[in-house]
Amino acid sequence: MNVANPQILTCPFCGEKKEIMCLMSGNTIGAKVWSDNKCIYPMYPEISFVQKCPHCGKFYIRTRQEAVWADSGYSFEQGLLTYEEMKQAFVQLMEAGGLTHDEEINVRMMLHHVHNDNFRSEQTTEFTDDDLTLFRENALWLIQNIIRDNVMKAEFYREIGEFEKAKSILDEVPVSDDFYKSLVERIQERIANRDSAVFQLY
């Protein structure tokens, strides 16, 4: 992994500038892939799609920024959001409107993944009923609007606790190879145990 001069972001609300990491090269060695389709690459770190302004605290879409880089130096700032910050960002961006379809997909997948990060680490987030309702409604939107693969649909239903729905989908899935068979069996095992936590595929 090689870092380049940092990208300079400008908050569209208050004009405050901040620098974030810019990669010149990276690789996927040591990748971890999870059942909710989140991929973690130690040598190709994620730069958050949604960024938080350190001055005014508002959130904005990184890819809408003009491409401006510092003349020198480097930064390892990724702008990753905590769960509470991602909830705030989701509310702000949805209420403001104006997201493209692709931007909305990215924001909603971020919310789904950040919620599930609680299971990827030793965090002990106590989710409220409102948190769980938001997670469920967001997952259903993703299932209905972008997820076409039936195994992934079943996995998302499992993650929101709809175990019977997940099981009924998997029962109709034709298994064509060993990896697919192993994946289906691992999801089915968790359905049988009423386990909604994400798990690492490899």
C-alpha positions in Angstrom: 0.0 0.0 0.0 1.3 3.4 -1.0 -0.2 6.7 0.0 -0.3 9.8 -2.1 -0.7 13.4 -1.2 -4.0 13.7 0.8 -7.2 14.8 -0.8 -8.6 18.1 0.5 -12.3 18.1 1.2 -14.4 21.3 1.7 -17.5 21.2 3.8 -20.4 22.4 1.7 -22.1 23.8 4.8 -19.4 25.8 6.6 -16.4 25.8 4.2 -14.1 24.0 6.7 -11.4 22.0 5.0 -9.9 18.7 6.0 -7.5 16.2 4.5 -8.2 12.5 4.0 -6.1 9.6 2.8 -5.5 9.1 -0.9 -4.0 5.8 -2.1 -1.5 5.6 -4.9 -1.7 1.8 -4.8 -3.1 -1.1 -2.7 -3.9 -4.7 -2.8 -6.4 -7.2 -1.4 -3.9 -9.4 0.6 -5.4 -10.4 3.9 -9.0 -9.6 2.8 -11.9 -10.5 5.1 -15.3 -11.0 3.6 -18.4 -11.0 5.7 -21.9 -12.5 5.1 -23.5 -9.0 4.7 -21.1 -8.4 1.8 -18.7 -6.1 3.6 -15.1 -6.6 2.6 -12.2 -5.4 4.7 -8.9 -4.9 3.0 -6.0 -4.1 5.4 -3.8 -3.0 2.5 -6.6 -1.2 0.7 -8.3 0.8 3.5 -11.8 2.1 3.0 -12.3 5.9 2.7 -15.7 6.7 4.0 -18.3 7.6 1.4 -20.0 9.9 3.9 -17.7 12.4 5.7 -18.3 14.4 8.8 -17.2 18.0 9.0 -14.9 18.4 12.1 -16.1 22.1 12.5 -19.9 22.1 12.1 -20.6 18.4 12.5 -22.7 18.0 9.4 -22.3 15.2 6.9 -21.7 15.2 3.2 -21.0 12.9 0.3 -17.3 12.6 -0.4 -17.6 11.8 -4.1 -19.4 15.1 -4.8 -16.2 16.9 -3.9 -14.0 18.5 -6.5 -10.7 16.6 -6.9 -8.2 18.7 -5.0 -5.0 17.4 -3.5 -2.4 18.9 -1.1 0.9 19.8 -2.6 2.8 17.6 -0.1 2.5 15.3 2.9 0.2 12.4 3.6 -2.8 11.5 5.7 -4.2 8.3 7.1 -7.6 9.8 7.9 -10.3 7.7 6.5 -13.3 9.6 8.0 -15.0 6.4 9.2 -18.2 7.0 11.1 -19.3 5.5 14.4 -22.7 3.9 14.6 -24.2 7.0 16.3 -22.6 9.3 13.7 -23.9 7.1 10.8 -27.4 7.3 12.3 -27.2 11.1 12.4 -25.8 11.1 8.8 -28.6 8.9 7.6 -31.3 11.1 9.1 -29.7 14.3 7.8 -29.1 13.0 4.2 -32.5 11.4 3.9 -34.3 14.5 5.2 -32.4 16.8 2.9 -33.2 14.7 -0.1 -31.4 15.1 -3.4 -29.5 11.8 -3.3 -29.1 9.9 -6.6 -30.2 6.3 -6.6 -26.6 5.1 -6.4 -25.8 7.5 -3.5 -28.8 6.3 -1.6 -27.7 2.7 -2.0 -24.2 3.6 -0.7 -25.6 5.4 2.3 -28.0 2.6 3.1 -25.4 0.0 2.8 -23.1 2.0 5.0 -25.8 2.1 7.7 -26.3 -1.7 7.4 -22.6 -2.4 7.7 -21.9 0.0 10.5 -24.8 -1.6 12.5 -23.3 -5.0 11.9 -19.8 -3.8 12.9 -21.0 -4.4 16.4 -20.6 -8.2 15.6 -17.3 -7.8 13.8 -15.5 -6.4 16.8 -15.7 -6.6 20.5 -18.1 -3.6 20.7 -21.0 -4.0 23.0 -23.5 -1.5 21.5 -26.9 -1.7 23.2 -29.3 -1.2 20.4 -32.6 0.5 21.2 -35.9 -0.5 19.8 -35.7 2.5 17.5 -32.2 1.3 16.3 -33.6 -2.2 15.5 -36.6 -0.7 13.7 -34.3 1.4 11.6 -32.0 -1.5 10.8 -35.0 -3.7 9.8 -36.6 -1.0 7.6 -33.3 -0.2 5.9 -32.6 -3.9 5.3 -36.0 -4.4 3.8 -35.4 -1.4 1.5 -32.1 -3.0 0.3 -33.8 -6.4 -0.2 -36.6 -4.9 -2.2 -34.6 -2.4 -4.3 -31.1 -3.8 -5.0 -30.6 -7.4 -3.8 -31.2 -9.9 -6.6 -29.3 -12.9 -5.4 -31.6 -15.2 -3.3 -28.9 -16.4 -0.9 -28.1 -12.7 -0.1 -31.8 -12.0 0.3 -32.0 -14.9 2.7 -29.0 -13.6 4.6 -30.5 -10.1 5.0 -33.8 -11.6 6.2 -31.8 -13.7 8.7 -29.9 -10.6 10.0 -33.2 -8.9 10.8 -34.6 -11.9 12.6 -37.0 -13.1 9.9 -35.8 -16.7 10.1 -38.7 -18.5 8.6 -38.6 -16.1 5.5 -34.9 -16.7 5.2 -35.4 -20.5 5.4 -38.2 -20.6 2.8 -35.9 -18.7 0.3 -32.9 -21.0 0.9 -35.1 -24.1 0.6 -35.7 -23.1 -3.1 -32.0 -22.2 -3.9 -30.3 -24.7 -6.2 -26.8 -25.5 -5.0 -24.4 -25.7 -7.9 -20.9 -25.8 -6.3 -19.1 -26.5 -3.1 -18.6 -22.9 -2.0 -22.3 -22.1 -2.6 -23.3 -25.2 -0.7 -21.1 -24.4 2.2 -22.5 -20.8 2.3 -26.1 -22.0 2.3 -25.4 -24.6 5.0 -23.7 -22.0 7.2 -26.7 -19.6 6.9 -29.1 -22.5 7.5 -27.2 -23.5 10.7 -27.6 -20.0 12.0 -31.3 -19.9 11.1 -31.8 -23.1 13.1 -30.1 -21.5 16.1 -32.0 -18.2 15.7 -28.7 -16.4 15.3 -28.9 -13.1 13.5 -25.3 -12.0 13.8 -23.2 -11.6 10.6 -20.3 -14.0 10.2 -17.0 -14.1 8.4 -16.9 -16.0 5.1 -13.1 -16.0 4.7 
